[in-house]
Amino acid sequence: MTGDPLHTRLCEEYGCEVPVVAFAHTRDVIVAVTNAGGIGILGAAGQETETLRASIRWIKERVGNKPWGVDLLVPASFVEGNKEDLEAMIPQGHRDFVDSMMKENGIPMPATKRAGVGLGPELLRHSREQLDLLLEEEVPIFASGLGSPAFFLERAHAQGMKVWGLVGLPRQARRQIEAGVDCVIAQGYDSGGHSGTIGTFTLVPEVVQMAEGTNTLVLAGGGISTGRQLAASIAMGADGIWTGTIWLATHESETEMFIKQRLIEAQAEDAIQSRATSGKPIRQLRSKWSDAWKAPGAPDPLPMPLQPMLVSDIQEGIRQAKMEDWMTTPAGQSVVGIHSIRPAAEVVYSLVEGAQDMFDRMSGAPAGA
Ligand SMILES: Cc1cc2nc3c(=O)[nH]c(=O)nc-3n(C[C@H](O)[C@H](O)[C@H](O)COP(=O)(O)O)c2cc1C
């Protein structure tokens, strides 16, 4: 590390200008963040292979040799089997609950099925196919959002691809560091999307300590939306930050406008955890959907992929009928830091400037000097 605390090992090893990593599903956000000096990681779990191939080529044309990557889900705990056997494992009581939710609330069956494999029974097989595509298209970074990516290290490293893994528990971090994963993302309880039980402020320093003396970098993730938190992450020993929610409300994001508006209005306590969509806890904006699954008498959500199979039609029906009160988005407690819709590059610059100001203040220099 040089004298600049924001010039971390991530910047040294990956050639980015600032230690800000953005997870987003919109490829325009990835390009904007990467070209602003950070690293964009495209969320592509369950996406159709040809759509992903087109996005990879589109991004490559626009970012050149700058660092960027693709995130997929390769869950470790996943009920495997053929579709019919899995269907038979869904209890009738759960089906009745979903049917009555549709009837009582006027939720229609979708006119067409959801595109792509989503989080359903094909997810694991499909993710393995997508990994072949990442190799073929020479994507610089692969990040695994669920499940250890250790099985993929040899193939990836053979062609210079970096492999990153998200972890929510110290024991997951230890296993990935020991396996030689290039970067672990210590993702706290506060984070949007699939999230665990340990807060970012507790998890990050523990994982940093584990990674000391190894080649594995550590990013802090979960609940981060300000420059102060970027500075705090560096102070905890992280090599950078991994962020998701703040990119949803950018100009470039394809998130629907009413959801962007809701993100602006939301407080941290509106980002609640629910297992109703994937079977694993997803932190998301509270909605009629999450409330219905927490109401007295509601059944406990099923494990992945049974729950996504159970709710695929109702969720697609809600989406196609645009029932806004029932629609939601994964979002972290970081939602509290969203106050307006801004260009993604501006979000990168404000994180960095905010952190720089904090470091200046800590060293006694006037803010903004
Ligand atoms: C809308 C949304 C979708 C997400 N989907 C995924 C995903 O598919 N794969 C993944 O690894 N993480 C996913 N995440 C989690 C992010 O990678 C990241 O860990 C998280 O957003 C960090 O917390 P923050 O939202 O408070 O910044 C998602 C997050 C959001 C907000």
The ligand as a Gaussian input file, in Angstrom:
#p B3LYP/6-31G(d) Opt

LIG

0 1
 C      -31.078000      -6.420000      -5.936000
 C      -30.000000      -7.290000      -5.371000
 C      -29.814000      -8.553000      -5.913000
 C      -28.779000      -9.358000      -5.435000
 N      -28.540000     -10.564000      -6.028000
 C      -27.392000     -11.209000      -5.752000
 C      -26.956000     -12.310000      -6.541000
 O      -27.626000     -12.746000      -7.486000
 N      -25.747000     -12.860000      -6.253000
 C      -24.965000     -12.371000      -5.233000
 O      -23.854000     -12.865000      -5.042000
 N      -25.361000     -11.373000      -4.458000
 C      -26.541000     -10.759000      -4.705000
 N      -26.902000      -9.682000      -3.959000
 C      -26.067000      -9.276000      -2.804000
 C      -24.906000      -8.379000      -3.258000
 O      -23.940000      -9.135000      -3.926000
 C      -24.223000      -7.713000      -2.065000
 O      -23.596000      -8.676000      -1.256000
 C      -25.108000      -6.878000      -1.197000
 O      -25.954000      -6.087000      -1.983000
 C      -24.273000      -6.013000      -0.261000
 O      -25.044000      -5.319000       0.664000
 P      -25.710000      -3.891000       0.325000
 O      -26.877000      -4.203000      -0.539000
 O      -26.113000      -3.363000       1.658000
 O      -24.683000      -3.055000      -0.371000
 C      -27.956000      -8.894000      -4.373000
 C      -28.192000      -7.643000      -3.810000
 C      -29.201000      -6.844000      -4.286000
 C      -29.426000      -5.496000      -3.657000

